[in-house]
Amino acid sequence: TSDSYSGGWVRGKRNGATGCVAIEYGRSHYTGGYLDDAKHGRGVLKFNDGTVYDGEFARGTYHGQGSLTMRDGVTKYVGSFVDGRVHGAAEATLANGNVYKGAFDSGAMTGDGEMRYTNGDKYVGAVV
């Protein structure tokens, strides 16, 4: 089997604001926009391991508002992404069920935030 693409082309590159579909066999399935052969604009990227990103892309990477659900189906990040990483305000549901809401810097929790634990406890303050 091989990769496939359905959508617009401009000068030999995948282009289209919406409705483009790309299947990379053995890896992923993408529905959304393309610009100069890179995922761009709103889209949904589903990996074969079960990981799903639903949100905005810029030049082939997660960039803007979106949600990333990891392959365990529990761990989830919802909020702002920059250059493929959670960055800025976001909410993370962790594999153990705890939920963090606050700031991220290049994928890491930072600054002030709120952690809600599965036992009902809550921590509000600086992340260390």
PyMOL commands that set and color helices and strands:
alter all, ss='L'
color gray80, all
select strands_A, chain A and resi 4-6+9-10+13-14+16-24+28-35+38-47+52-58+61-69+76-82+85-93+99-105+108-116+122-126
alter strands_A, ss='S'
color yellow, strands_A
deselect
rebuild
show_as cartoon
